[in-house]
Amino acid sequence: MRRSPWATLLVLALAQFVVVLDVTIVNVALPDIQADLNFSPDNLQWVISGYTLLFGGFLLLGGRAADLLGPRRVFIAGLALFGVTSLAAGLATDPGLLIAARAVQGLGGALLSPAALTILTVTFAHGRERNIAMGVWGGLAGLGGTLGVVAGGVLVDSLSWRWVFFVNVPIVIALVAVVPAVVRRIEAHRDGARTFDLVGAVLSTVGLLLLVFGVVRAESSGWGSLQVSGSLIGGIVLLVAFAAVEARSPAPLVPLQLFRSRALSVSGGSLALNGAAFLSMFFLTAIYLQQVRGDSALEAGVHFLPMGVAAIVGAIVASALVSRIGTRTMQLVGTALSVAGLLFLSQAGADGGYANELLPGLLLFGFGIMWVGVPAQIAAVSDVVHHHAGAASGVVNAVYQVGGALGLAVVTTMSVTRVTDAVADGASQQAALVEGFHRGLLVAAAFALANLVVTLGAPQLRPSADEVAEASVAA
């Protein structure tokens, strides 16, 4: 049976739309989740970082599974897992259950996304047709990220926070039902070493989880406590073991020779810091808007919307100009804009106006992060041999997710510590929250400033139209 490639694209794009939507839709629900399930302030960040850590940690494994088992099969499995865990998250009755559901939901996304991209690249021929398809796929994903904050606000205000998860279930059921009819079966790769390197994926992900746990518990337990020091040391040991496994594996998830490329190493560091600044800003501002300013969930979502629009515009402008301006110059400008946006936001008070205290910072930051993301994605694969290009792209995307989760853990710990100290010094809860917001944003700005230093070591490239199209989708 002949299947329309554009119907295939629609299914793939809708699936990616849901995955990206789920990253942003949850942020405006955080205060309601915290109140309903009695989350502590330092543990609330696990609702975000649990998802991003497993998504990033298993992203490369998902790509390998798609190659070895067939992308359509893995795509359906990822969709099903994503739907089941969305239902479980919506039904959660305590913090542990919600965090566990969100983590496994991230695993579902890690299976789904690379399989969808594999199907897309096989379905559409290289050149103009594939560029159009990738533009639609990436555009819908970007739209999901932008509309997620508003959709989350509508669901939380009209129904409850649980519906930011329940909304995924009927969409996933519909997609799973139509996949066999519109997505053709693609043969799995039969050549080469047939191994998933599951050990490598588990070692890296658990190691990162231990690092984040140690950082998060530092505020309540102290950096010198056995729990914190044991978690941090254990995380480092597992990551060292991961590097040893990858060095000896016949088919490693992360070919370590990739990091001989200065361009990939610098781009990976840049994207990790970009992710840390972005997730931290999003998390803190969502809490600030609702718990300090008194916004409803919908009002908070609408207040985020201009940032999403600025990011879309930033990606379009970056794609149009990067060949003329050059990747390093664009990254430096984007990083400077990100720092300026975060510093502007860090000056917002409890009673200040949105238009003059928040909007300029959100616009600067939203535009700036895409001027970092697009050229960094291009540079990451610029001097990697062709047969490693997919692995290189997967590495930098995984690093972005992992960097975001680690950065969020650091920022949350610093912010909560400041709130606790301010309350102990006699400040009101609202004033203490403002101080914590300011501290957290300054730490996020420090991540962005570090990115400025890292970017100085990036190569100056002027990419082709095809390279720009692929990087824009990834960013």
Phi, psi and omega in degrees: 000131180280131180247138179289127178297332181284331172291321175301314180301319181300316180295315180298316182293322178294322178296315179293325176304315181293319181297315181289321177306321185291338178289317186268330185297332184285330188302316182286347178271354187302314180300321178292320177298316181299315182290319186285322183257005178058046174290140170284155182302323182282334181274346181300328182296342179294336177298327178270308188287332176300319178292309186291326180294314180286329175297309180292320184293329183249009181299315180291324176296322177298319177296319179294318179298321178298321179293318188272331182255347184104127187295326180294318179298315180291323177300314180295318179298317178297318177300313182298315179297320179297318180293315181297317182286333172297316177297316180297320179297318180294333181267357185301139181246358176208163184304319183299318180294319180293315180298318180297316180297319179295322180296313180290331174299321176298323176297319177300317177296325180290333174280319187291311189297308180294328177295319178298318181292324176297314179300317181298315184290333177281326184288325185248134181292149179300139180122211187301317183298315180292322179299319177297314181299316180292327176296317178294315180299311180291325180295317178294323177297315177298322177295323177298318178296323182286314183282344183303320182294322179286315179300319178298318179298316179299314182294316181295315183288324184269331181238270174191172179299334182298334183283348173291341174262317181300329184299335180290331191297306180296327178295315180296317180301315180296318181294316179300323181294325186265346183305312181301332182278331187245346180247119182286154178286133180245129183296142175288155176288131182254352183263162177082184181287123181267079179222145181268346186054047180298324180300315179299316180297318181291316180301314182293317184290315179294321176301316179293321177299319179295320178299313180296317179300316179298317180294317182295321183282350184298326183294317184272327185259340183093143183297333182271000182290156180297322181298314183288309182296322178296320179294316181294316179295317179299319178298317180295317180300315181294324178291324174295319177297322177300314179298321179294319178296317181295324181294333184255351184286138177290337178219073185291151172297318181240097175299114187296339178293344176302326186281001169287342177282116178299322182297316180292318181297315180294317181295320178299314177298319181296316181290326177297316179291324176297317178296321179297316180294317184293306182298323180295313180299315183298313181298309183295317184290325176298318177293315182300313183300322185267321184271337179258307182280340180082020177296149166285170179299320180293317178299319178298317179298317178296324179292335176279338189304317179301328178294319178297319177297317179298324179293318178297315178297319180299319179294319180295314181294319179299317180298325182284330189253346189298328180293333180268320184280322184099148187293314183295316179300317180295318178298319180296317179295315180298319179295318178299319178295320178298314178300314180299318179297317180292320178295322178296315179297326184291352178267356184293136178261186182287329187243009183290160179282146180297315187295326184257341183251336183244316186303313180301318179294320179295320180293315179298315183292314181300316179292317186294321185295331178283334175285347170270313187296312184297307180292329179293321177297320179296312183295329185301325184252012188294323181236031175263138180300151191305317185286354175253003184297319179296317178296320180297316179297319178296321180298311184290329175290321177294319180298323178300313180296314182294317177300321178298316181294316179294318179297318179298321178298315179296312183296318179298316179299314179295320181292313181296321177300318180294320178297315180299315180295320181294318177297319179297331178276001176103004180287152174291163181300319181294315179297322179294321178296322177296317179296320177295322177298315179297313180300313181299318180291327177293323176293319176299321177295328177294322175299314181296322179293321176299326178297326178299319180291316180300319185294336178300336179269003182281152176286156176261109184241154174233092192284165176280171180297320180295318178297321179294317182299313181293321181291326181296320177296313180298319181291000000 
